[in-house]
Amino acid sequence: MRRLILALTLMATLVTAAPVGAITFGSVDGALHPNVGGLVSPTQYSDGTWLYCSGTLIASTVFLTAAHCAEDNGPAVVTFDTAYVAGDKTYSGTFHVDPLYPGPVSDPHDVAVVVLAKPVKGITPARLPAAGSLSALSSNQLFTSVGYGANEVTNGPGGHRYLYNDVRMVATGTLNSTNKAWLRISMNPSAGNGGTCYGDSGGPNFLGITNIVAATTITGDSVCRSTNVDYRMDTASARAFLSQFVTLP
């Protein structure tokens, strides 16, 4: 696949899945979520695009993403442009991955941050949820998913193709289920939902229309039409890692 990304042995036991990337059945985000950024590849992909994962600014120098997006705690480059092209403004930093990743399916510890070398100015960071606050959500809870992943999936003689354009997109979906570490969010277009795809990994799923990052995109079904599977940010394990970098609510 074009976008590397997941611990496949872990995800195969979760759902019939693949690492997810872009927003499908959504719309161009524009300036709605300026704190959502993309991770820039050091080399351009064959289709002319550059971004391989998504994430969220949660402090002026801290960018939240997924551990499976990280390059061995090495260097990272982040953009917050709404439609990235080579030469646009970027921020350099260093990955820090939860040392317990990859964990078991029950708690994969699939969380990382990029600590940026310089503060990001002019962008208000997103918030994190309070401890345990996502455990009793209603079945009609809305989530807003944002990312730079594949914006369209086509099906032809050669199979499915995932189309990318390095544009920040947004979609909404409703809650399917919750367990100890995961939120499963419907992205079924027949129910009026949209969601994530390859390249949206690490990106936020905001609680309703707030700027609270309830969970980060990790995986989903292989053709990006059914379920968006996301790692909760209100758990004790996620908070233990994140508390090293930001002040938690």
Protein Blocks (a to p, Z undefined) as FASTA:
>chain_A
ZZghiafklmmmmpccdddfbdehiadekjmlmmbccdddfbdcfkopabfbdcddfbfk
bccddfklpgghiacdddfbfbdcehiacddddddddfkbccdfklnopacddddfbdce
hiacdddddehklmmccfkbccddddjbdfbdcddfkopadddehiacddddddfbdcfk
bccddfbfknopacddehigoiacdehjbfbdfbacfbdcfkopmbccdddfkbfklmmm
mmmmbccZZ
